[in-house]
């Protein structure tokens, strides 16, 4: 049986409330194949998983799971320890950061607009452990083996799934740039900057609770029909 328009609306609203909207993820992997500011690279590495979720008309929430993977794979100068101090990335044309929407993590708690990271240029958005994307004391930055999550809202005419694909395409083609900054690296020059990540795109499933709620609402619709018969 088909759901009534009221039940349908309730189901959609419930999925939005549960974060079960059409969500997609782009994972940027900064490892051995990335371009380093050092020769050889120190061996510091990391990943950034960018998940896009629709939250309303013209608004998409971007959640970034940032992981310091230094030591997971040994390459370059052989680093096994580091502090990840910053992530920089470009925005698509027509997409803008919604002022005041940033929520920092435990380690990376500072938002920087137009973050400079030579020799790789200036990035539209920077997320760092302090207000100086270029350096500063890295004692409070993200250590190897740990992850941090930050969120922000983006204004866009695209839905999350389309935004996901567009960002993945941009990072893959090089039209969009992204970079990681490391300090206190225990190999090579002692600090490193990486760009040109490997890009992976994957869907984010709707939470099981969302499916159960929709099924429950469908059951409610059936009961209503039976009661009315």
C-alpha positions as CSV (number, residue, x, y, z in Angstrom):
1,X,0.0,0.0,0.0
2,X,1.2,3.5,-0.7
3,X,1.8,6.0,2.1
4,X,-0.4,9.0,2.4
5,X,1.2,12.4,1.7
6,X,1.1,13.1,5.5
7,X,2.9,9.8,6.3
8,X,5.4,10.4,3.5
9,X,6.2,13.9,4.8
10,X,6.7,12.5,8.3
11,X,9.1,9.8,7.0
12,X,11.2,12.4,5.1
13,X,11.3,14.7,8.1
14,X,12.2,11.9,10.4
15,X,15.1,10.8,8.1
16,X,16.4,14.4,8.1
17,X,16.2,14.5,11.9
18,X,18.2,11.2,12.1
19,X,20.9,12.4,9.7
20,X,19.6,9.8,7.3
21,X,19.3,12.0,4.3
22,X,21.1,11.4,1.0
23,X,24.6,11.5,2.4
24,X,27.8,10.8,0.4
25,X,31.5,10.8,1.2
26,X,34.7,11.8,-0.5
27,X,37.9,10.4,1.1
28,X,41.2,12.2,0.4
29,X,44.2,10.0,1.0
30,X,47.5,11.8,1.5
31,X,50.2,9.1,1.5
32,X,53.1,7.8,-0.6
33,X,51.6,8.9,-3.9
34,X,50.9,12.5,-2.7
35,X,53.1,15.4,-3.6
36,X,55.3,16.5,-0.6
37,X,57.0,19.8,0.1
38,X,60.1,17.7,1.0
39,X,62.4,15.5,-1.1
40,X,62.3,12.8,0.1
41,X,58.9,13.1,1.9
42,X,59.1,12.5,5.6
43,X,56.6,9.7,5.5
44,X,53.9,11.6,7.4
45,X,50.4,10.7,6.1
46,X,46.7,11.3,6.7
47,X,43.2,10.9,5.4
48,X,40.3,13.3,5.2
49,X,36.8,11.9,4.8
50,X,34.3,14.5,3.7
51,X,30.7,13.6,4.2
52,X,27.9,15.8,2.7
53,X,24.4,15.7,4.1
54,X,21.3,17.7,3.0
55,X,19.9,19.8,5.8
56,X,17.5,22.2,4.1
57,X,16.9,24.3,1.0
58,X,20.3,25.4,-0.3
59,X,22.2,24.1,2.7
60,X,24.5,21.1,3.0
61,X,26.4,20.0,6.1
62,X,30.0,19.0,5.6
63,X,31.5,16.7,8.2
64,X,35.2,16.0,8.0
65,X,36.8,13.0,9.7
66,X,40.5,13.8,9.8
67,X,42.9,11.0,10.6
68,X,46.7,11.1,11.2
69,X,47.8,7.8,9.6
70,X,51.6,8.4,10.0
71,X,53.3,5.1,10.5
72,X,50.5,2.9,9.1
73,X,52.7,2.6,5.9
74,X,56.4,3.4,6.0
75,X,57.7,5.4,3.1
76,X,60.0,8.3,2.3
77,X,62.2,9.1,5.3
78,X,60.3,6.5,7.4
79,X,58.3,8.6,9.8
80,X,56.3,6.8,12.5
81,X,55.2,9.8,14.6
82,X,53.9,13.3,13.7
83,X,51.4,16.0,14.6
84,X,48.8,16.9,12.0
85,X,48.3,20.6,12.4
86,X,46.1,21.6,9.5
87,X,43.9,20.7,6.5
88,X,43.3,23.1,3.6
89,X,40.9,22.7,0.7
90,X,39.2,24.7,-2.0
91,X,35.5,25.1,-2.5
92,X,33.6,24.6,-5.8
93,X,32.5,27.7,-7.7
94,X,29.1,28.7,-6.4
95,X,29.6,27.0,-3.0
96,X,30.3,29.1,0.0
97,X,30.9,28.7,3.7
98,X,28.1,29.7,6.0
99,X,29.5,32.1,8.5
100,X,29.4,31.0,12.1
101,X,28.6,27.4,11.3
102,X,32.0,25.8,12.0
103,X,32.2,23.4,14.9
104,X,35.8,22.4,15.7
105,X,37.2,19.1,17.0
106,X,39.3,18.3,20.0
107,X,42.6,19.0,18.2
108,X,41.7,20.9,15.1
109,X,39.4,23.6,16.5
110,X,40.2,26.7,14.4
111,X,38.7,27.8,11.1
112,X,40.9,29.9,8.7
113,X,39.4,31.5,5.6
114,X,41.9,31.9,2.7
115,X,44.5,29.8,4.5
116,X,48.0,30.3,3.0
117,X,50.2,27.2,2.9
118,X,53.3,27.8,0.7
119,X,54.5,26.3,-1.6
120,X,51.0,25.0,-2.4
121,X,49.2,28.3,-2.4
122,X,46.1,29.7,-0.7
123,X,43.1,27.5,0.2
124,X,39.5,28.7,0.5
125,X,39.1,26.8,3.8
126,X,41.7,25.9,6.4
127,X,41.1,23.8,9.6
128,X,44.0,23.9,12.1
129,X,45.1,23.6,15.7
130,X,45.6,27.3,16.0
131,X,45.2,30.6,14.1
132,X,48.5,30.3,12.3
133,X,48.2,27.8,9.5
134,X,51.9,28.1,8.7
135,X,53.3,27.0,12.1
136,X,53.1,27.7,15.8
137,X,53.3,25.3,18.7
138,X,52.1,21.9,17.5
139,X,51.8,20.3,21.0
140,X,48.0,20.3,20.8
141,X,47.7,19.1,17.2
142,X,46.4,15.7,16.1
143,X,48.8,12.8,16.9
144,X,49.4,9.8,14.8
145,X,46.8,7.0,15.1
146,X,44.0,9.4,16.2
147,X,41.1,11.1,14.4
148,X,39.3,14.3,14.8
149,X,35.9,15.5,13.4
150,X,34.9,19.0,12.4
151,X,31.7,20.2,10.8
152,X,30.5,23.2,8.9
153,X,27.6,24.3,6.7
154,X,27.9,25.1,3.0
155,X,25.5,27.1,0.9
156,X,25.0,25.4,-2.5
157,X,22.3,24.9,-5.2
158,X,23.5,21.3,-5.4
159,X,22.1,18.5,-3.3
160,X,24.6,16.4,-1.2
161,X,25.0,13.6,-3.7
162,X,25.7,16.0,-6.5
163,X,28.0,18.1,-4.4
164,X,29.9,14.9,-3.4
165,X,30.4,14.0,-7.1
166,X,31.4,17.5,-8.0
167,X,34.0,17.7,-5.2
168,X,35.4,14.3,-6.1
169,X,35.7,15.2,-9.7
170,X,37.4,18.5,-8.8
171,X,39.9,17.0,-6.5
172,X,40.7,14.2,-9.0
173,X,41.2,16.6,-11.9
174,X,43.2,19.1,-9.9
175,X,40.7,21.9,-10.4
176,X,40.3,21.8,-6.6
177,X,43.3,21.5,-4.4
178,X,43.7,20.1,-0.9
179,X,46.6,19.8,1.5
180,X,47.7,18.5,4.9
181,X,50.3,20.1,7.2
182,X,52.5,18.1,9.6
183,X,54.9,19.2,12.4
184,X,56.9,17.3,15.0
185,X,57.6,14.6,12.4
186,X,60.3,12.1,13.7
187,X,62.0,11.7,10.3
188,X,63.4,13.8,7.5
189,X,63.0,17.6,7.8
190,X,60.8,17.3,10.9
191,X,57.8,18.9,9.1
192,X,55.9,18.2,5.9
193,X,53.1,19.5,3.7
194,X,51.3,17.1,1.3
195,X,49.0,17.8,-1.6
196,X,47.6,15.9,-4.7
197,X,45.7,13.3,-2.7
198,X,44.3,10.1,-4.0
199,X,40.5,10.5,-4.2
200,X,37.9,7.8,-3.3
201,X,34.1,8.3,-3.4
202,X,31.7,6.1,-1.5
203,X,28.0,6.2,-0.5
204,X,27.0,6.7,3.2
205,X,24.0,4.4,4.0
206,X,20.9,5.6,5.7
207,X,21.1,4.6,9.4
208,X,19.2,1.4,10.3
209,X,17.0,3.5,12.6
210,X,15.9,5.5,9.6
211,X,14.7,2.4,7.8
212,X,12.9,1.1,10.9
213,X,11.1,4.4,11.4
214,X,10.0,4.5,7.7
215,X,8.8,0.9,8.1
216,X,6.9,1.8,11.2
217,X,5.3,4.7,9.6
218,X,4.3,2.4,6.7
219,X,2.7,0.0,9.2
220,X,0.8,2.9,10.7
221,X,-0.6,3.8,7.4
222,X,-1.8,0.2,6.9
223,X,-3.5,0.2,10.3
224,X,-5.3,3.4,9.5
225,X,-6.6,1.9,6.3
226,X,-7.8,-1.2,8.1
227,X,-9.5,0.9,10.8
228,X,-11.2,3.0,8.2
229,X,-12.5,-0.1,6.3
